Amino acid sequence: MTRRRTSVLVSALIVAAALATLVVAWRPWDPVPDALRAAARQAAAVPGVVSAEVSGYEVTLRDAKDGDVARATFDVVLDDGLSPESASAAASRADRAVAAARVDSVRTLSRTTTVRAGEPRTVHGVEVYPLTASVGEDGDATAVADAFVLWRAGAERVSGPSADAPDGAALVRLARTAADHEIAASLRTADGALQYDTSGRVPDPAVARLAAETAARPGVASVSVSAQVPDGVVVADGVVLGLDVHLTGPATSTEADALTRWLDDPRRTAAGAPLAYTLWEPGYGSSVAGWVAGTAPPAPEEHTVPLPVGADPWPEDDDAPACGGKDLRLTLGAPDAAAGSRYLAVRAENVSGRPCALDGVPELAFRNADGEPQHDVTVEPSAPGVVPGRVVVPAGDTALATVQWQAMSTANDPDVTTTVDVVPVPGAGTVSLTPEYPGLDVLDGAEVRVGPWVQAAEGWS
């Protein structure tokens, strides 16, 4: 090789090295700041941590004056031999390392730290770990410890508060472990034939065992345990547990009859609280409902609606006359919604100039834009056991009655309710009121709960 060619080759290598250095330093396609990568390296150095990396970074708001707002996602893999306590401590230390990172020109950096453990397997091109949990933004790694507890107890896969068991017997063991450690876990078998999900409540091992035994009965396709609010039932926290049993055949089959007798047997007690069951035939065409061991809760005692805590009751006046229709000015409150329910308040202001008494429930009718009544609307008491009470309304003050119904579909443009007719007291004339937001989804076939007149007070919801 000639000296000229050698010189050219050396120059080319120097240029290539310089370009490589420039590319590594610049990384125009990689938005992750170096400060976050350095923080991930510090997290990876924590004892018990196998690896840590920045899996995502995004600037959600650019602000050249005050600084950007960004968010980062960190993936931390822990040693699968750690105890739950050690796993929680390692996850917490790793999270503190990434939380300490400061990025130039970013004033607010939120983060998500996801913790994984175990040997991953590839599902549809994605690595799935047998254990996944998250550290809270406040650095709380309790969820990591809980996930390791369930994993150590035999869960095939743990994802946050959810755990998969290989079979029904293993699910019962997981329920017992969760109860011992007060973990609000959702449990299921790998085949989905048995599920226990009670909306953030700690599993009851006795209920889990009964559910597993039910799932093993002839004619049963699957069983799920859930928190339910049956009509007409009042319990301490407003919820009871229930078994939804999906059958392989008709609800009138011999196997379904045998299952019903088995569940109704007084020896089948599984919990200190009432336990409902519903047997569903395929396609939900028909069902059979009852109470395990035949222990339905007692009917609620009759009671008036209590005032919110801290509210001062209006003065009682035995001589106050009953309010007449002309004594009241009626209005509707603004509609409200929560968890699939709709709420409305009917308000009655005493304009008579003197106290008058209300003792009852207003009569309501719901009409569409053509003035036609909604058909087959069922009106029920506001809650089991609630009865009207005498309320003396001072002059100028307002009583209210609550209205509640379940959200109904407004697809296909049905005739919604645009007017509510109110008869406040017996013998009074009808007052037609237009809701503040026209178009209430009280449709044909609605079930509406109407409460008695009560004192309007701060704290009602």
Secondary structure per residue as TSV (DSSP state, phi and psi in degrees):
chain	resnum	aa	ss	phi	psi
A	1	M	-	360.0	136.1
A	2	T	-	-78.0	163.0
A	3	R	H	-61.8	-35.2
A	4	R	H	-65.4	-44.9
A	5	R	H	-64.9	-38.3
A	6	T	H	-60.9	-42.7
A	7	S	H	-63.3	-42.8
A	8	V	H	-63.5	-42.7
A	9	L	H	-64.0	-45.0
A	10	V	H	-60.5	-42.0
A	11	S	H	-63.1	-41.2
A	12	A	H	-63.0	-41.4
A	13	L	H	-65.1	-38.3
A	14	I	H	-64.5	-43.2
A	15	V	H	-63.8	-43.0
A	16	A	H	-62.5	-41.7
A	17	A	H	-64.5	-39.6
A	18	A	H	-64.8	-43.1
A	19	L	H	-62.8	-41.3
A	20	A	H	-62.2	-42.4
A	21	T	H	-62.8	-41.2
A	22	L	H	-64.8	-42.4
A	23	V	H	-64.4	-44.0
A	24	V	H	-62.9	-40.0
A	25	A	H	-73.5	-32.1
A	26	W	H	-86.9	-52.3
A	27	R	-	43.5	63.2
A	28	P	T	-62.9	-23.2
A	29	W	T	-87.2	-6.5
A	30	D	-	-111.8	109.5
A	31	P	-	-83.2	-4.7
A	32	V	-	-70.7	121.7
A	33	P	-	-65.8	149.7
A	34	D	H	-61.0	-30.6
A	35	A	H	-63.0	-35.2
A	36	L	H	-73.8	-37.1
A	37	R	H	-64.8	-38.4
A	38	A	H	-65.5	-39.0
A	39	A	H	-64.9	-38.1
A	40	A	H	-64.6	-36.9
A	41	R	H	-65.7	-37.7
A	42	Q	H	-65.9	-39.0
A	43	A	H	-65.1	-37.8
A	44	A	H	-66.9	-21.0
A	45	A	T	-84.2	-4.8
A	46	V	S	-70.2	133.9
A	47	P	T	-56.9	133.7
A	48	G	T	95.5	-12.9
A	49	V	E	-95.2	125.9
A	50	V	E	-82.6	-42.9
A	51	S	E	-158.7	159.2
A	52	A	E	-150.3	137.3
A	53	E	E	-150.5	160.2
A	54	V	E	-88.3	113.3
A	55	S	E	-95.3	-9.2
A	56	G	E	-166.6	145.8
A	57	Y	E	-150.7	134.0
A	58	E	E	-149.0	134.5
A	59	V	E	-88.3	114.3
A	60	T	E	-90.7	-19.1
A	61	L	E	-149.9	122.4
A	62	R	-	-96.4	130.1
A	63	D	-	-144.7	98.8
A	64	A	T	-66.3	-24.5
A	65	K	T	-82.3	-56.0
A	66	D	T	-99.6	-9.4
A	67	G	-	108.9	149.5
A	68	D	E	-76.2	165.8
A	69	V	E	-115.3	128.3
A	70	A	E	-140.1	166.6
A	71	R	E	-138.6	147.5
A	72	A	E	-132.5	149.9
A	73	T	E	-120.0	128.2
A	74	F	E	-115.8	136.7
A	75	D	E	-110.1	123.4
A	76	V	E	-120.0	124.0
A	77	V	E	-103.2	126.4
A	78	L	E	-101.6	157.5
A	79	D	-	-63.7	126.7
A	80	D	T	-74.9	-2.8
A	81	G	T	-92.6	2.7
A	82	L	-	-71.8	150.8
A	83	S	-	-75.9	162.3
A	84	P	H	-55.5	-41.1
A	85	E	H	-66.5	-42.5
A	86	S	H	-68.0	-36.5
A	87	A	H	-63.7	-43.1
A	88	S	H	-63.4	-41.8
A	89	A	H	-65.9	-42.7
A	90	A	H	-65.5	-42.4
A	91	A	H	-63.2	-39.7
A	92	S	H	-65.6	-42.2
A	93	R	H	-66.8	-40.6
A	94	A	H	-63.6	-39.9
A	95	D	H	-66.3	-38.0
A	96	R	H	-63.7	-34.4
A	97	A	H	-64.1	-44.0
A	98	V	H	-76.7	-28.1
A	99	A	H	-67.8	-24.7
A	100	A	T	-79.5	-8.4
A	101	A	-	-66.2	140.3
A	102	R	-	-125.1	127.8
A	103	V	-	-109.4	128.9
A	104	D	T	-57.0	138.1
A	105	S	T	72.1	5.2
A	106	V	E	-110.8	118.5
A	107	R	E	-88.7	-31.1
A	108	T	E	-131.1	119.6
A	109	L	E	-123.7	110.6
A	110	S	E	-92.4	158.0
A	111	R	E	-142.1	156.0
A	112	T	E	-128.3	122.8
A	113	T	E	-110.6	112.1
A	114	T	E	-102.4	130.8
A	115	V	E	-108.4	135.7
A	116	R	E	-131.1	160.0
A	117	A	E	-158.8	157.4
A	118	G	S	97.2	176.7
A	119	E	-	-85.9	116.6
A	120	P	-	-75.0	155.5
A	121	R	E	-125.0	153.4
A	122	T	E	-92.1	123.7
A	123	V	E	-124.1	114.1
A	124	H	T	52.6	41.6
A	125	G	T	80.7	5.1
A	126	V	E	-118.2	135.5
A	127	E	E	-75.9	124.5
A	128	V	E	-115.5	121.9
A	129	Y	-	-90.9	149.4
A	130	P	S	-69.2	-18.2
A	131	L	E	-133.8	128.4
A	132	T	E	-139.3	131.5
A	133	A	E	-149.4	170.6
A	134	S	E	-127.0	149.4
A	135	V	E	-94.5	133.8
A	136	G	-	-65.1	158.1
A	137	E	T	-62.4	-21.2
A	138	D	T	-86.2	4.9
A	139	G	-	88.3	3.3
A	140	D	-	-73.3	120.7
A	141	A	-	-108.8	24.5
A	142	T	H	-58.6	-37.7
A	143	A	H	-62.3	-30.8
A	144	V	H	-67.7	-44.9
A	145	A	H	-61.7	-43.0
A	146	D	H	-61.4	-41.5
A	147	A	H	-63.5	-41.3
A	148	F	H	-66.3	-35.7
A	149	V	H	-60.0	-48.3
A	150	L	H	-67.1	-36.5
A	151	W	H	-65.7	-43.8
A	152	R	H	-65.0	-25.0
A	153	A	T	-84.5	2.2
A	154	G	T	112.8	7.4
A	155	A	-	-66.9	135.7
A	156	E	S	-73.5	-33.7
A	157	R	E	-150.2	136.4
A	158	V	E	-125.5	125.8
A	159	S	E	-129.8	100.4
A	160	G	T	62.1	-128.9
A	161	P	T	-86.7	8.8
A	162	S	E	-107.3	140.0
A	163	A	E	-138.1	139.7
A	164	D	E	-102.4	133.1
A	165	A	E	-110.5	149.6
A	166	P	S	-67.6	-28.5
A	167	D	S	-158.3	-178.9
A	168	G	H	-63.6	-40.7
A	169	A	H	-62.6	-40.2
A	170	A	H	-66.9	-35.3
A	171	L	H	-64.2	-39.7
A	172	V	H	-62.4	-40.8
A	173	R	H	-63.4	-39.7
A	174	L	H	-64.5	-39.7
A	175	A	H	-62.4	-40.3
A	176	R	H	-65.7	-41.8
A	177	T	H	-63.9	-44.5
A	178	A	H	-61.5	-40.3
A	179	A	H	-66.2	-41.5
A	180	D	H	-62.3	-33.8
A	181	H	T	-102.4	6.3
A	182	E	T	54.9	48.6
A	183	I	-	-100.8	123.0
A	184	A	-	-81.9	84.1
A	185	A	-	-107.7	148.0
A	186	S	E	-100.6	128.6
A	187	L	E	-120.5	148.8
A	188	R	E	-155.7	153.5
A	189	T	E	-82.2	158.0
A	190	A	T	-59.6	-31.7
A	191	D	T	-87.2	-1.2
A	192	G	S	76.2	5.8
A	193	A	S	-76.8	-16.4
A	194	L	E	-138.5	125.3
A	195	Q	E	-134.5	145.8
A	196	Y	E	-134.6	105.6
A	197	D	E	-141.6	103.5
A	198	T	-	-115.5	40.3
A	199	S	S	54.1	57.2
A	200	G	S	82.6	15.0
A	201	R	-	-101.3	151.5
A	202	V	-	-69.4	132.6
A	203	P	-	-61.4	147.6
A	204	D	-	-98.9	114.1
A	205	P	H	-58.2	-35.6
A	206	A	H	-66.1	-39.6
A	207	V	H	-68.3	-40.0
A	208	A	H	-61.5	-40.6
A	209	R	H	-64.1	-44.1
A	210	L	H	-62.8	-39.9
A	211	A	H	-63.2	-41.3
A	212	A	H	-65.2	-41.2
A	213	E	H	-64.9	-37.4
A	214	T	H	-65.2	-41.7
A	215	A	H	-63.1	-26.0
A	216	A	T	-86.9	-2.9
A	217	R	S	-74.5	152.1
A	218	P	T	-61.2	141.2
A	219	G	T	83.8	4.7
A	220	V	E	-104.4	126.5
A	221	A	E	-90.0	-42.7
A	222	S	E	-161.2	160.9
A	223	V	E	-137.6	137.8
A	224	S	E	-132.6	141.0
A	225	V	E	-104.3	130.4
A	226	S	E	-144.7	165.5
A	227	A	E	-85.6	130.9
A	228	Q	E	-128.0	160.3
A	229	V	-	-126.5	79.0
A	230	P	-	-65.3	145.9
A	231	D	T	-61.5	138.2
A	232	G	T	77.9	9.7
A	233	V	-	-113.1	132.6
A	234	V	-	-124.7	121.7
A	235	V	-	-129.9	178.5
A	236	A	T	-55.1	-48.3
A	237	D	T	-107.6	15.3
A	238	G	S	77.9	6.2
A	239	V	-	-137.7	146.0
A	240	V	E	-125.2	161.3
A	241	L	E	-86.0	150.0
A	242	G	E	-143.7	149.7
A	243	L	E	-100.0	122.6
A	244	D	E	-99.2	112.4
A	245	V	E	-108.4	118.7
A	246	H	E	-98.0	120.3
A	247	L	E	-88.4	160.5
A	248	T	S	-88.7	-12.8
A	249	G	S	-141.9	-165.9
A	250	P	-	-62.8	153.4
A	251	A	T	-70.3	-11.5
A	252	T	T	-99.2	7.0
A	253	S	S	-70.6	163.0
A	254	T	H	-59.9	-40.1
A	255	E	H	-65.8	-39.3
A	256	A	H	-66.8	-39.1
A	257	D	H	-62.3	-43.7
A	258	A	H	-63.9	-38.7
A	259	L	H	-65.6	-40.8
A	260	T	H	-61.3	-45.0
A	261	R	H	-63.3	-38.8
A	262	W	H	-63.9	-43.2
A	263	L	H	-70.2	-33.1
A	264	D	H	-77.0	-14.6
A	265	D	-	-58.6	127.3
A	266	P	G	-57.6	-20.9
A	267	R	G	-77.2	-4.1
A	268	R	G	-87.7	14.0
A	269	T	-	-56.7	137.6
A	270	A	-	-130.6	-10.6
A	271	A	-	-157.3	164.1
A	272	G	S	-76.3	-12.5
A	273	A	S	-111.3	160.7
A	274	P	-	-58.9	143.1
A	275	L	E	-127.8	113.3
A	276	A	E	-85.8	160.2
A	277	Y	E	-142.9	150.9
A	278	T	E	-137.6	126.9
A	279	L	E	-99.6	123.3
A	280	W	E	-111.7	130.2
A	281	E	-	-83.1	163.6
A	282	P	G	-54.8	136.9
A	283	G	G	80.3	5.3
A	284	Y	G	57.6	29.1
A	285	G	-	-69.5	-33.7
A	286	S	-	-152.0	160.6
A	287	S	E	-149.4	162.0
A	288	V	E	-128.2	129.7
A	289	A	E	-122.7	152.0
A	290	G	E	-172.8	-164.6
A	291	W	E	-125.8	130.2
A	292	V	G	-56.8	132.1
A	293	A	G	64.2	13.1
A	294	G	G	65.4	24.1
A	295	T	-	-103.1	68.4
A	296	A	-	-67.6	145.9
A	297	P	-	-66.5	152.9
A	298	P	-	-66.9	154.7
A	299	A	-	-63.0	141.4
A	300	P	-	-67.4	146.5
A	301	E	-	-71.5	146.0
A	302	E	-	-67.8	139.6
A	303	H	B	-156.7	152.1
A	304	T	-	-84.3	168.4
A	305	V	-	-77.0	120.6
A	306	P	-	-75.1	152.8
A	307	L	-	-73.8	153.9
A	308	P	-	-59.7	151.8
A	309	V	T	-58.4	131.9
A	310	G	T	92.8	-9.6
A	311	A	-	-82.0	135.6
A	312	D	-	-86.9	124.7
A	313	P	-	-69.6	150.6
A	314	W	-	-66.5	153.5
A	315	P	-	-64.1	142.0
A	316	E	-	-82.7	147.6
A	317	D	-	-148.2	101.8
A	318	D	T	-64.5	-22.6
A	319	D	T	-90.1	-5.2
A	320	A	-	-65.9	130.8
A	321	P	-	-74.3	162.4
A	322	A	B	-67.3	143.0
A	323	C	-	-69.3	134.3
A	324	G	-	-97.8	169.8
A	325	G	G	-57.8	-36.7
A	326	K	G	-77.6	-10.6
A	327	D	G	-82.2	-8.8
A	328	L	E	-121.6	136.9
A	329	R	E	-107.7	118.1
A	330	L	E	-96.7	140.3
A	331	T	E	-144.4	167.2
A	332	L	E	-110.7	139.1
A	333	G	-	-76.2	174.8
A	334	A	-	-73.4	133.6
A	335	P	-	-61.3	150.6
A	336	D	E	-136.6	165.0
A	337	A	E	-147.4	149.3
A	338	A	E	-165.2	129.3
A	339	A	T	51.3	43.7
A	340	G	T	85.0	-1.2
A	341	S	E	-107.0	153.7
A	342	R	E	-116.1	147.3
A	343	Y	E	-135.0	145.5
A	344	L	E	-149.7	144.8
A	345	A	E	-114.8	131.7
A	346	V	E	-96.4	124.1
A	347	R	E	-110.5	141.2
A	348	A	E	-129.9	108.0
A	349	E	E	-90.4	132.2
A	350	N	E	-79.1	107.5
A	351	V	-	-108.0	16.2
A	352	S	S	-78.9	-17.2
A	353	G	S	88.4	1.0
A	354	R	S	-149.8	160.4
A	355	P	-	-63.1	144.3
A	356	C	E	-144.3	159.2
A	357	A	E	-110.7	139.2
A	358	L	E	-113.7	138.9
A	359	D	-	-153.2	83.5
A	360	G	S	164.9	-163.7
A	361	V	-	-125.6	132.4
A	362	P	-	-66.9	149.2
A	363	E	E	-88.7	132.7
A	364	L	E	-123.8	146.2
A	365	A	E	-137.5	145.3
A	366	F	E	-117.2	128.8
A	367	R	E	-125.8	149.1
A	368	N	-	-86.7	-175.4
A	369	A	T	-63.3	-23.2
A	370	D	T	-87.3	2.7
A	371	G	S	81.2	5.5
A	372	E	-	-84.7	140.7
A	373	P	B	-71.3	147.4
A	374	Q	-	-69.2	134.8
A	375	H	T	-87.1	150.1
A	376	D	T	56.6	38.2
A	377	V	-	-85.2	123.4
A	378	T	E	-97.2	124.8
A	379	V	E	-107.0	125.3
A	380	E	E	-126.7	164.5
A	381	P	E	-60.0	156.6
A	382	S	S	-64.6	-31.4
A	383	A	S	-160.2	153.6
A	384	P	T	-57.2	130.8
A	385	G	T	86.4	-11.5
A	386	V	B	-75.8	130.0
A	387	V	-	-128.0	156.3
A	388	P	-	-66.4	154.8
A	389	G	-	-135.0	154.3
A	390	R	-	-70.8	125.0
A	391	V	E	-122.9	117.3
A	392	V	E	-88.9	114.2
A	393	V	E	-93.9	115.3
A	394	P	-	-61.9	155.5
A	395	A	T	-57.7	129.5
A	396	G	T	87.0	-10.3
A	397	D	-	-91.7	170.7
A	398	T	E	-127.8	131.7
A	399	A	E	-98.6	162.5
A	400	L	E	-141.1	157.6
A	401	A	E	-129.3	133.4
A	402	T	E	-88.5	147.2
A	403	V	E	-128.1	130.9
A	404	Q	E	-137.0	141.6
A	405	W	E	-152.7	160.7
A	406	Q	E	-81.3	144.0
A	407	A	-	-57.2	137.9
A	408	M	-	-120.9	151.0
A	409	S	-	-71.2	130.9
A	410	T	-	-105.6	18.0
A	411	A	T	-65.8	155.2
A	412	N	T	64.3	20.3
A	413	D	-	54.3	60.6
A	414	P	-	-74.1	170.5
A	415	D	-	-79.1	103.2
A	416	V	-	-81.7	167.4
A	417	T	B	-81.1	125.5
A	418	T	-	-114.8	-12.8
A	419	T	E	-140.0	137.6
A	420	V	E	-115.1	119.3
A	421	D	E	-88.1	130.1
A	422	V	E	-125.1	128.1
A	423	V	E	-110.4	103.7
A	424	P	-	-69.2	-38.4
A	425	V	S	-141.6	156.1
A	426	P	T	-56.2	135.4
A	427	G	T	88.9	-10.2
A	428	A	-	-82.1	159.0
A	429	G	-	-75.7	162.9
A	430	T	-	-80.4	133.9
A	431	V	E	-114.1	122.4
A	432	S	E	-92.2	123.9
A	433	L	E	-119.2	141.3
A	434	T	-	-102.6	124.3
A	435	P	-	-58.9	152.8
A	436	E	S	-59.7	-36.8
A	437	Y	S	-113.2	97.5
A	438	P	S	-58.9	146.0
A	439	G	-	101.8	50.8
A	440	L	B	-69.7	140.0
A	441	D	-	-85.7	44.3
A	442	V	-	-90.4	101.6
A	443	L	-	-111.0	179.2
A	444	D	T	-53.2	134.6
A	445	G	T	84.0	7.6
A	446	A	-	-69.2	151.1
A	447	E	E	-111.1	117.8
A	448	V	E	-117.9	132.3
A	449	R	E	-103.3	125.2
A	450	V	E	-119.1	128.8
A	451	G	-	-92.8	164.6
A	452	P	-	-74.4	166.5
A	453	W	-	-64.6	133.3
A	454	V	E	-138.2	167.5
A	455	Q	E	-69.1	126.0
A	456	A	-	-70.9	132.7
A	457	A	-	-153.3	156.5
A	458	E	T	-62.6	137.0
A	459	G	T	111.3	-15.5
A	460	W	-	-68.3	143.8
A	461	S	-	-135.3	360.0
